[in-house]
């Protein structure tokens, strides 16, 4: 819910400044940056899970990395759509 709110607010701000581009491009950038953070979140999460799998920190990192993995599917969909738009 918050993720969509952030993206929507960002797009509104861009529109207010006069930008009139394809909304998929900044959406892709925002989501890709978030998903790529899993590169350092996953090792951190694994370390915390080994130390104490029931800690709040472990649970928080599990939630974050799960969301990052789910978002990566949306990033791939946007990437494929971008390629298809260029072809057609």
C-alpha positions in Angstrom: 0.0 0.0 0.0 2.8 2.5 1.0 4.8 1.5 -2.0 2.0 2.5 -4.4 1.4 5.7 -2.5 5.1 6.6 -2.8 5.1 6.0 -6.6 1.8 7.8 -7.1 3.1 10.8 -5.2 6.4 10.8 -7.1 4.5 10.7 -10.5 2.2 13.5 -9.4 5.2 15.6 -8.6 6.8 14.9 -11.9 3.6 15.8 -13.7 3.4 19.1 -11.8 6.9 20.0 -13.1 5.7 19.5 -16.7 6.9 15.9 -17.3 4.6 14.1 -19.7 6.3 10.8 -20.3 5.5 7.1 -20.0 4.7 6.4 -16.3 6.2 2.9 -16.6 9.7 4.4 -16.9 9.9 6.0 -13.4 7.9 3.2 -12.0 10.5 0.7 -13.4 13.3 2.8 -11.9 11.8 3.1 -8.5 10.8 -0.6 -8.2 14.1 -1.8 -9.7 16.1 0.2 -7.2 14.0 -1.2 -4.3 14.3 -4.8 -5.6 18.0 -4.6 -6.2 18.6 -3.7 -2.5 18.0 -7.4 -1.9 21.6 -7.8 -2.9 22.7 -6.6 0.5 19.5 -7.3 2.4 19.5 -11.0 1.9 23.0 -11.6 3.3 22.1 -9.4 6.3 18.9 -11.4 6.8 20.7 -14.7 6.6 23.2 -13.6 9.2 20.4 -12.5 11.5 18.4 -15.7 11.0 21.4 -17.8 12.1 21.9 -15.6 15.2 18.3 -15.5 16.2 15.5 -16.5 13.8 12.8 -15.2 16.2 14.2 -11.7 16.7 12.3 -8.6 15.5 15.3 -7.7 13.3 15.1 -11.2 11.6 11.4 -10.9 11.1 11.7 -7.4 9.7 14.4 -8.4 7.2 12.4 -11.4 6.2 9.4 -9.1 5.4 11.6 -6.7 3.5 13.3 -9.3 1.4 10.0 -11.1 0.6 8.6 -7.8 -0.6 11.7 -7.2 -2.7 11.4 -10.6 -4.3 7.7 -9.9 -5.1 8.5 -6.5 -6.6 11.2 -8.1 -8.8 8.3 -9.8 -10.7 6.7 -6.4 -11.4 10.1 -5.0 -12.5 10.5 -7.9 -15.0 6.9 -7.3 -16.3 7.7 -3.6 -16.8 11.0 -4.4 -18.6 9.2 -6.8 -21.0 6.5 -4.3 -21.6 9.1 -1.6 -22.4 10.8 -3.9 -24.9 7.4 -4.8 -26.5 6.5 -1.1 -26.8 9.7 -0.4 -28.7 9.0 -3.3 -31.1 5.4 -2.4 -31.9 
